[in-house]
Amino acid sequence: MADRLKGKNAVVTGAGSGIGKAVAVALAAEGANIVACDLGGGVDGKGASTSLADATVDECKKLGVQAIPQYGSVADFKAAEAMIQACVSNFGRIDILVNVAGIDRARMIWNLSEEDWDVVIAVHLKGTFNTIRHAAPLMREQKYGRIVNTISEAFVGTVGHVNYGAAKGGIASLTYAVAWELGRYGVTCNAICPRAATRMTMGPDVLAGYKKRVESGLWTKEKYDEVTHVASADYLAAIPAFLASDKAANINGCIFGAAGAFFSFWAPSRETAIYNRDWDTYGKWTLDEVEKCMPALLKGYVNPAPPEDKK
């Protein structure tokens, strides 16, 4: 065991499997005490079990740290509070919060039910808010904290997962906002955008969906090979572990791509082309002006999903 996080106490959601478990074990390997939070349900969020969180706790304890399980749903405001309080009650304070918990209900937009939208948003976006909301006052008061959220490449656009992509986009914006609000108090908030082989990304149903994208022409075979040829989550776990360390004290409001094969930085969204005008002189925009501006604003742009040719 190393000691980069010795004496620190961490709450990790979604810690029962995949990225969450890999991160919990990586933090424990660096000396952090762990609250392993996992409802223990399926990828779709249905069902519950204590076995996943318990298994992570056992693995962390073998590394010589203290570890306890929490079985509630992050989508429940009170359950999320209990996760944070469990850390304080058992270990004295909370230093690190890593939000990984998530589910997926894959549907095309025309088949997506209100329930499938609501539950995915609740677990990912509201769940991330819930834990941060309860940890923030404690971290602000002690003038120390490390928050690491989890988004996805789906936040810039996806197919068959609009609920998931929207939730991850919300988490990206939440990450930036929390970083601005808490940074002055010595609390950082960053996010990882991981690519790893987990039950959510490489399960049978998911792989079948990937193949359909190739068959329909939405993906090339090369894109399929790229997406499916990924390492397991333990290959990237050191990246969020570093963000949870004192070495990352001045890294705040950043999103990092993380995988076994790469480590990257996602630049924040910003205007890349601007057409200025004197509105005092010219008044309201006209449709003719808008049409005239478009070629300059969209230089190099390619429609990601052009309409099919009519035959």
C-alpha positions as CSV (number, residue, x, y, z in Angstrom):
1,M,0.0,0.0,0.0
2,A,1.2,3.5,-0.8
3,D,0.4,6.5,1.4
4,R,-0.6,9.3,-0.9
5,L,-4.1,9.3,0.6
6,K,-3.2,8.1,4.1
7,G,-5.5,9.5,6.7
8,K,-8.1,10.6,4.1
9,N,-11.6,9.4,4.1
10,A,-13.6,8.8,0.9
11,V,-17.1,8.1,-0.3
12,V,-17.4,6.3,-3.6
13,T,-20.8,5.8,-5.2
14,G,-21.3,2.9,-7.6
15,A,-18.5,1.2,-5.8
16,G,-19.9,-2.3,-6.2
17,S,-18.6,-3.0,-9.7
18,G,-16.8,-1.5,-12.8
19,I,-15.3,2.0,-12.5
20,G,-16.7,2.6,-9.1
21,K,-15.1,-0.5,-7.6
22,A,-11.8,0.1,-9.4
23,V,-11.7,3.7,-8.0
24,A,-12.6,2.5,-4.5
25,V,-9.8,0.0,-4.5
26,A,-7.3,2.4,-6.0
27,L,-8.1,5.0,-3.2
28,A,-7.7,2.3,-0.6
29,A,-4.4,1.2,-2.1
30,E,-3.2,4.7,-1.4
31,G,-4.3,4.6,2.2
32,A,-7.8,6.2,2.1
33,N,-10.6,4.8,4.3
34,I,-13.6,3.9,2.1
35,V,-17.4,4.1,2.2
36,A,-18.4,1.9,-0.6
37,C,-21.9,2.9,-1.8
38,D,-23.9,0.6,-4.1
39,L,-27.6,-0.3,-4.4
40,G,-26.6,-3.6,-5.9
41,G,-29.2,-3.5,-8.7
42,G,-28.9,-4.3,-12.4
43,V,-27.6,-2.1,-15.1
44,D,-31.1,-0.8,-15.7
45,G,-31.4,0.2,-12.0
46,K,-33.9,-2.6,-11.1
47,G,-33.4,-4.8,-8.1
48,A,-31.1,-4.4,-5.1
49,S,-28.5,-6.5,-3.3
50,T,-25.9,-6.0,-0.6
51,S,-23.4,-8.3,-2.1
52,L,-21.6,-5.9,-4.5
53,A,-20.8,-3.2,-1.9
54,D,-19.8,-5.9,0.6
55,A,-17.4,-7.4,-1.8
56,T,-15.7,-4.1,-2.4
57,V,-15.5,-3.5,1.3
58,D,-13.7,-6.8,1.8
59,E,-11.2,-6.0,-1.0
60,C,-10.5,-2.6,0.5
61,K,-9.9,-4.0,4.0
62,K,-7.4,-6.4,2.6
63,L,-5.3,-3.3,1.7
64,G,-5.1,-2.3,5.4
65,V,-7.7,0.5,5.5
66,Q,-11.1,0.8,7.1
67,A,-14.1,0.3,4.9
68,I,-17.8,0.2,5.3
69,P,-20.7,-0.4,2.9
70,Q,-23.8,1.7,2.2
71,Y,-26.7,0.2,0.2
72,G,-29.0,3.1,-0.6
73,S,-29.8,4.8,-3.9
74,V,-28.0,8.1,-4.7
75,A,-31.3,9.2,-6.3
76,D,-32.8,9.4,-2.8
77,F,-31.8,12.7,-1.2
78,K,-31.9,11.3,2.4
79,A,-30.0,8.1,1.3
80,A,-27.3,10.3,-0.2
81,E,-27.1,12.2,3.0
82,A,-26.7,9.0,4.9
83,M,-23.7,8.0,2.7
84,I,-21.9,11.2,3.6
85,Q,-22.8,11.0,7.3
86,A,-21.6,7.4,7.4
87,C,-18.2,8.6,6.4
88,V,-18.1,11.4,9.1
89,S,-19.6,9.1,11.8
90,N,-17.2,6.2,11.2
91,F,-14.0,8.0,10.2
92,G,-14.3,11.5,11.6
93,R,-14.7,13.6,8.4
94,I,-15.1,13.4,4.6
95,D,-12.2,14.4,2.4
96,I,-13.0,12.8,-0.9
97,L,-16.2,12.2,-2.9
98,V,-16.2,10.2,-6.1
99,N,-19.5,10.0,-7.9
100,V,-19.7,7.0,-10.3
101,A,-23.1,5.5,-9.7
102,G,-25.2,5.2,-12.8
103,I,-27.7,3.1,-14.8
104,D,-28.8,2.9,-18.4
105,R,-32.2,2.6,-20.1
106,A,-31.3,2.5,-23.8
107,R,-34.0,3.7,-26.2
108,M,-34.2,5.8,-29.3
109,I,-35.9,9.2,-28.6
110,W,-39.1,8.1,-30.3
111,N,-39.3,5.0,-28.0
112,L,-38.2,6.6,-24.8
113,S,-40.7,6.5,-22.0
114,E,-41.1,9.2,-19.3
115,E,-40.1,6.7,-16.7
116,D,-36.9,5.7,-18.5
117,W,-36.0,9.4,-18.8
118,D,-36.8,10.2,-15.2
119,V,-35.0,7.3,-13.6
120,V,-31.7,7.8,-15.6
121,I,-31.7,11.6,-14.9
122,A,-32.4,10.8,-11.2
123,V,-29.6,8.4,-10.7
124,H,-26.9,10.2,-12.7
125,L,-27.6,13.9,-12.5
126,K,-29.7,14.2,-9.3
127,G,-27.6,11.5,-7.6
128,T,-24.4,13.5,-8.3
129,F,-26.1,16.6,-7.0
130,N,-27.4,14.8,-3.9
131,T,-24.1,13.6,-2.6
132,I,-22.3,16.9,-3.5
133,R,-25.0,18.9,-1.7
134,H,-24.5,17.0,1.5
135,A,-20.7,16.9,1.3
136,A,-20.2,20.6,0.3
137,P,-21.0,22.2,3.6
138,L,-18.6,19.9,5.4
139,M,-15.8,20.4,2.9
140,R,-16.4,24.1,2.8
141,E,-16.2,24.4,6.6
142,Q,-13.0,22.3,6.9
143,K,-11.6,24.2,3.8
144,Y,-10.6,21.0,2.2
145,G,-12.2,18.5,-0.2
146,R,-11.8,16.6,-3.5
147,I,-14.9,15.9,-5.6
148,V,-14.5,13.7,-8.7
149,N,-17.6,13.2,-10.9
150,T,-18.1,10.8,-13.8
151,I,-19.4,11.8,-17.2
152,S,-19.2,10.1,-20.6
153,E,-18.4,10.9,-24.2
154,A,-22.2,10.6,-24.7
155,F,-22.5,14.2,-23.3
156,V,-21.5,15.6,-26.7
157,G,-24.0,13.4,-28.6
158,T,-25.0,9.7,-28.7
159,V,-27.4,7.4,-30.4
160,G,-29.9,5.3,-28.4
161,H,-29.1,6.9,-25.1
162,V,-30.4,10.4,-25.1
163,N,-31.4,10.2,-21.4
164,Y,-27.9,9.0,-20.5
165,G,-26.2,11.6,-22.7
166,A,-28.4,14.4,-21.3
167,A,-27.6,13.4,-17.7
168,K,-23.9,13.3,-18.4
169,G,-24.0,16.7,-20.0
170,G,-25.8,18.0,-16.9
171,I,-23.0,16.5,-14.7
172,A,-20.4,18.3,-16.8
173,S,-22.1,21.6,-16.3
174,L,-22.6,20.8,-12.6
175,T,-18.9,20.1,-12.3
176,Y,-17.9,23.4,-13.7
177,A,-20.4,25.3,-11.5
178,V,-19.4,23.5,-8.2
179,A,-15.7,24.1,-9.0
180,W,-16.4,27.9,-9.3
181,E,-18.4,27.9,-6.0
182,L,-16.2,25.8,-3.8
183,G,-12.7,26.4,-5.2
184,R,-12.1,29.4,-3.0
185,Y,-12.6,27.2,0.1
186,G,-9.9,24.7,-0.9
187,V,-12.4,22.2,-2.4
188,T,-11.8,21.0,-6.0
189,C,-14.4,19.5,-8.3
190,N,-13.3,17.7,-11.5
191,A,-14.7,15.0,-13.6
192,I,-13.5,12.0,-15.6
193,C,-14.8,11.0,-19.0
194,P,-13.9,7.3,-18.9
195,R,-13.8,4.6,-21.5
196,A,-13.7,1.1,-20.0
197,A,-15.1,-2.4,-20.3
198,T,-17.8,-2.6,-17.7
199,R,-21.2,-4.4,-17.5
200,M,-22.8,-1.2,-18.6
201,T,-20.6,-0.6,-21.7
202,M,-19.9,-4.2,-22.7
203,G,-22.9,-6.2,-21.7
204,P,-24.7,-8.4,-24.3
205,D,-27.5,-6.0,-24.9
206,V,-25.1,-3.1,-25.3
207,L,-22.9,-5.0,-27.8
208,A,-26.0,-5.9,-29.8
209,G,-26.9,-2.3,-29.9
210,Y,-23.4,-1.4,-31.2
211,K,-23.7,-3.9,-33.9
212,K,-27.1,-2.5,-35.0
213,R,-25.4,0.9,-35.4
214,V,-22.9,-0.6,-37.8
215,E,-25.7,-2.4,-39.7
216,S,-27.7,0.8,-40.0
217,G,-24.7,2.9,-41.2
218,L,-24.6,5.1,-38.1
219,W,-21.2,3.6,-37.2
220,T,-18.3,2.3,-39.3
221,K,-16.7,-1.0,-38.5
222,E,-13.6,1.0,-37.5
223,K,-15.8,2.9,-35.0
224,Y,-17.2,-0.3,-33.6
225,D,-13.7,-1.8,-33.2
226,E,-12.5,1.4,-31.4
227,V,-15.4,1.4,-29.0
228,T,-15.3,-2.3,-28.1
229,H,-11.5,-2.6,-27.8
230,V,-11.1,-1.1,-24.3
231,A,-9.3,-2.1,-21.1
232,S,-11.0,-2.9,-17.8
233,A,-11.7,-0.1,-15.3
234,D,-8.6,-0.8,-13.1
235,Y,-6.4,0.5,-16.0
236,L,-7.7,4.0,-15.5
237,A,-8.4,4.1,-11.7
238,A,-5.1,6.0,-11.0
239,I,-6.5,9.1,-12.8
240,P,-9.4,9.8,-10.4
241,A,-7.1,8.7,-7.5
242,F,-4.6,11.4,-8.5
243,L,-7.4,14.0,-8.7
244,A,-8.3,13.1,-5.1
245,S,-4.8,13.7,-3.9
246,D,-3.1,16.8,-2.5
247,K,-1.0,16.9,-5.7
248,A,-4.2,18.0,-7.5
249,A,-4.9,21.0,-5.2
250,N,-4.7,23.5,-8.1
251,I,-6.6,21.4,-10.6
252,N,-10.2,22.5,-10.5
253,G,-13.1,22.5,-12.9
254,C,-11.5,20.2,-15.4
255,I,-12.8,17.1,-17.3
256,F,-10.3,14.4,-18.2
257,G,-10.7,11.6,-20.7
258,A,-9.5,8.4,-19.0
259,A,-8.9,4.9,-20.4
260,G,-6.2,2.3,-20.5
261,A,-5.0,3.6,-23.8
262,F,-5.2,7.4,-23.3
263,F,-5.4,10.3,-20.8
264,S,-6.8,13.5,-22.2
265,F,-8.1,16.9,-21.3
266,W,-11.5,18.1,-22.5
267,A,-11.4,21.9,-23.1
268,P,-14.4,23.7,-21.7
269,S,-17.1,24.7,-24.2
270,R,-16.6,28.1,-25.6
271,E,-17.4,30.3,-28.6
272,T,-15.1,29.4,-31.5
273,A,-16.5,31.8,-34.2
274,I,-18.2,35.2,-33.7
275,Y,-19.8,37.5,-36.2
276,N,-20.0,41.0,-34.6
277,R,-22.3,43.8,-35.6
278,D,-23.4,47.2,-34.4
279,W,-26.8,46.5,-33.0
280,D,-27.4,50.2,-32.2
281,T,-27.1,51.0,-35.9
282,Y,-28.6,47.9,-37.5
283,G,-31.3,46.9,-35.0
284,K,-32.7,43.4,-34.9
285,W,-31.2,40.5,-36.8
286,T,-32.8,39.7,-40.0
287,L,-33.1,36.2,-41.6
288,D,-31.0,37.4,-44.6
289,E,-28.2,38.4,-42.2
290,V,-28.3,35.1,-40.3
291,E,-28.1,33.3,-43.6
292,K,-25.1,35.4,-44.7
293,C,-23.3,34.7,-41.4
294,M,-23.7,30.9,-41.5
295,P,-20.9,29.9,-43.9
296,A,-18.3,31.8,-41.8
297,L,-19.6,30.5,-38.5
298,L,-19.8,26.9,-39.6
299,K,-16.5,26.8,-41.5
300,G,-15.3,23.1,-41.4
301,Y,-18.6,21.9,-39.9
302,V,-19.9,18.5,-41.0
303,N,-23.5,17.4,-40.2
304,P,-23.1,14.3,-37.9
305,A,-26.3,12.8,-39.1
306,P,-27.4,14.0,-42.6
307,P,-30.7,12.9,-44.0
308,E,-30.7,9.7,-46.1
309,D,-31.0,10.1,-49.8
310,K,-34.5,9.7,-51.1
311,K,-34.8,7.0,-53.8
